[in-house]
Amino acid sequence: MLHKPQIRNLLFYFLLVLLGACQGPQTKKIIKMGHAQVTSHPVHAAMLFLAERIEEKSGGQIIVKVYPNQQLGTERELLELLQIGSLGMTKVSASALEGFAPTMQVFGMPYLFRDDEHQEKILNGDIGRQLLLDGEEYWLRGLCYYDAGKRSFYTKDKPVETPADLAGLKVRVMESQTASNMVKAMGGSPTPVSYGELYTALQQGIVDAAENNAPSFYNSKHYEVCKFYSLDEHTAIPDVVIISTKVWNLLSPQEQEWVQEAAYESAAHEKKLWAESTAESLRELEKAGVTITHPDKEPFRKAVEGVYDQLKVEQPEIYEIVQAIREVQ
């Protein structure tokens, strides 16, 4: 997480890269939105839908320009740009927010949700809404959650049927301590690599495996290197659509309402796109020669129990939120 002195120092550099997150005549505001996904990804389509709805609701007063495929930086760099107000909006995995808004790490806990209905209750309930706003202290305001499916392991040489199959494997993880702890608990060696560099890292043997949802695995073409996809579904980490508070505070109350409404509408649209994309991706992966397996999840659940014990000792406040989530019926 950047501190205020670091942010001031970075401001001069990033302002050379971007002219500003909000710019244009007084009657029109242009908000730049960057993200890391390719244009074929359903989340990109949802962000284009978000931009359309904001423009429609505002009568053309607010224009959102979407920059995909890490054109403006990695997820971490995009969040840093939001903090200084040089970028208006982004979409990142909740795991990428851990170093910025610590309470977001709850979503990275393995097997946190009992089922899809339980997850829906959390994200659309009081706990989920509060977590979206916890980042405001760090200049990051969450607008909504996007469905990002369930993350599972994909490997180059053999399927992951039990946690023991991860032993000795260098597994790519996001820059997330929770993800690292999970992979360690299962016996693997967590190796942080940026998403944009992962294909090459897999190809060159820098890492032996990775974990992600089906659409990301397919659209990234990582299946060209990894021919085994084991659906252990260890985490269901949502994506988060975020706006810089520096940009949010430049909007009038009416404009804020338009943006928030459009975000909720895009979330509902994205959920449908995601379900369609997941089914299609699994079909295409099989066509491409990927072996898809469905391992017994119980050994994986047992292997990560220590992650919860560790959280209880090291971060009791975060553990309380996790317990509150698990107790929701």
N, C-alpha and C positions, 0 to 999 in steps of 0.2 A: 504494500500500500504506500502511495506517495504521501509525504508530509508537505505542509504548506511551503517551506523554503524550497524544497525540490520542485514543487509545482511552479513556483515563480521563476525558477531557473530554466525550466523546460519550456515555459510559455514563449520565450523569444524564438526558440527553435521551431516549435510547432506552428507558430503563426506564419512562418515562412513557407510551411508546407500547405497550410489551409488559410484561406482568406477570412474564414470565420464560419461558425455554424449557422448563424442567422444573419442574412444580409439582404440587401435590396432596398427598393423604395419603401417609404413608410406604409404604403397601402399593400405591400406584398412582402412576406417574410419567407426566406428560403432556408430550409433546415436540411443539413447534410446528414445522411444516415449511412454508416458503413457497417459491413459485417464480413464474416470470413467464409461463408458458404458459396458454392458455385451457383451459377444461374439456373441450373437444372434442378436444384434442391427445392422441395416444397416450401421451406421457410422463406426462401427468396421470393417466391410467388406470393406468399402471405404478406411480406413487407411491401411489395408493389401494390397489393390490395389496400394495405394500410395507407400508403401514400395517396392512392386514388380517393379513398374515403375522406381523408383530411382535406384534400383539395376541394372535393364536392361540398363537404359540410361548411367549409370556410368561404365558399363562393370564390375560390381562387386567391384568397388572401394569404393562405399558407401553402407553400409548395415544398414537398419532401423529395429530395433527390437521393436515390439509393445507389450506393457504391458496393458491389459484391466482391467476393473472391479475394479478400485481403488487400484490395486496392489502396486502402488508407491505413493498413496495418494489421497486426495480429489482434486477437481478442484483448489481450492485456494492453496493447498500445492504444486500441480504440477506447478502452475504459479510461486510460490516462488522458486521452484527448477530450473525453467528456468532462473529466474533472476540471480541466482548465478552460472549458467552454469553446475549444477550437473545433469541436464536432458536436452536432446536436443530439443525434440518437444512434443507438446501436442495438443489436441483438446478440447476446452471448449466452453460453451455458451458465446455469447457476453456479457450477463448480468454478468457473473463471472469476466469479465474484467473491470467492472466499477471502482473497487477499485485500479486498476493498470493503466489503460489507460482511463481517465475520459470521453473522447469523445465517447467511445463505449456505453455509457448509452443512446445515442439517439435511439438505436435499441430496448430498453426496453419500449419506449413510447407506450401506448396502441393505437391501431388503427392508427398507423403511416402511413402504406401503404394503398393506395386506393384499390389495387388488386395485383395479382401475377406479372402482367406485370410491374407495377410501382416499385415493389420491385426489380425485375430483372434489371431494368434500374439503380437503385441506386447502387446495389451491384457490378454491372459490369461497372459502370461509374466512373467519376472522384471523386465523393464524397466517394464512397465505397473504392476505391483504396487508397485514402488519409487516411481514417480511419484505414486501415490495417497497415499503417506505423506510425501512431501516437504513438503506443506503444514502438517504438524504444528508446525513451527517458528513458523508464523503462526496457530496455533490452529485449523487447518482439517484435518480428517482425511478423506481420500477413502475411501469404502466400496466403490464399484463404478463401472463405466462403463455408460452407456446408449448404445445405437445412436442416432446423430443423422444417419444417412445421409450424403449428399454434398452440398456446397454449390455452387450454380450461380447465375449472374447472371439477374436479371429486370429488365426495362426498360419504359419508358413508350412510347417512340417508334419503336424499331427493335431487332431482335435483335442479340445479340453473337455474331457469327460468327468474328471474329478479335480479338486484343488491340487492334488499331487502332480497332475500333468503340467502345472505351471512352474514346478520346481526347476530352477536353472534358466528359466526364460526371462529375457529382458522385455518387459511389457511397457509399451508406451502409455503414459498417463497424461492427463491435463496438468497444468500447474495448480495442483490441488493436494493439500496435505491429506485430506480425507481419502482421496483416490489412492494415494501412495500407501497409506496405512492399510487400506483394503487389500491391495495387491500383495503387500508384505504378509498380511495375515493368511492369504491363500497360498503363500510359498513362492511367489514370483518376485522379480527384481524390478520395482517401478522405475521408469526412465522418462522424465518429462521431455516432450518434443512438441514443438508447435505444430498445429494441424497442417499448415501449408508445407511443412518439411517432412511430413510423415511418410509419404509415398517413397521418397528417396531413402529415408532412414530404414524402412522395411526392405527395400531393394538391396541396400548396401550392407544389411546385417547389423546396423547400429541398434536396432531392436528386432526381436523375434516375433512379437505379437502386439496386438493393440485391442482396444475394446470400444465399441460404438453401436449405435442403432443401425438397422438394416438400410434405410435410405442413405445415410452418410457413408456406410461401408460401400454401397453400390455406386453412388454418385462420385465418390472420390477415386474410383477405380482401384482401390486397394485390393480388390479381389483378383487383380491381375498378378499380384504377388502372393497373397494369402488365399489358400484354397480350402480352408476349414473355418466354418462359422458355427460356434457352439452356443446355443441359445440358453445360457444359464440365467440371463436377465437379472444380473446382480444389482443394477440400479435403475431407477426411473427418474432421471434428473431433468427437470423442465428447462427450457430456454426462457430467458427473461428479456423483454423489450424495455429498454431504458432510455430516458431522456436526461440530459444534463440539467441540473437544477439552475445553472447559470442561464440556460436557454429557456427553461420552463418559467422562470421568474420574469422573463421579458415578454411573456404572453399575457394577454388580458384574461380575466376570469372566463369570458366567453370562449376565447381561443383555447384555453386549457380544457374546457369542457368538450370542445370539438375533438381535440387530440385524444382525450381519454376515451370518449365514446368510440372513436375510430379504432383505437387500440383493442377495446373489448370485441368489436365486430370482427377485426382481423384475427383475433384469437379463435373465435368460433369458426371462421373460414379456414384457418390453418389446421384445426383439428380434423376437419373433413379431408383436406388435402393430404394430411399426414397418414391417415388410415389407408387412403388409396395408394399412396406412395410406398407404404410399408409392404402391402400385399404385392404390388408390382415389383418392388426391389427383390423380394424373396424369390419370386418367379424367375427374374432375370439372373439372379445369382446362381440358381440351379442350372439354368441354361448355359451359363458361363463355366460350368464344371466345378462349382463350389459345393463341397460336401457340408450339408446343414444337419446338425445333430441337436437333440433335445435331452441334455443330461439331467439326471436327478438333481434337483436344486437343494435338497436337504443337506448333503455334505457341504455345500457352499455356505448355506446359512449357518451351520455350526462352526465353520472355519472362521467366520467374521464376528463371532460373538465377542471376542476380545477387543474389537474396535469400539464397541459400545462401552465396555469396561474401561478402556483407556480414556474415552471421551468423558466419562463420569468423573474420573480422577483429575484429568488435566483441564477440563473446561466445563465445570458443573452448570454454569448458566446456559450454555448451549445444550447440554444434556437434558436440562429441564424442558426446553422447547421440543427436543426429540421425543421425550416421554409424553408430552402433551399431544403430539401428533399421533403417537402410537395408541393413545387411549381414546381417540375420537372413534365413536361407533357409527 
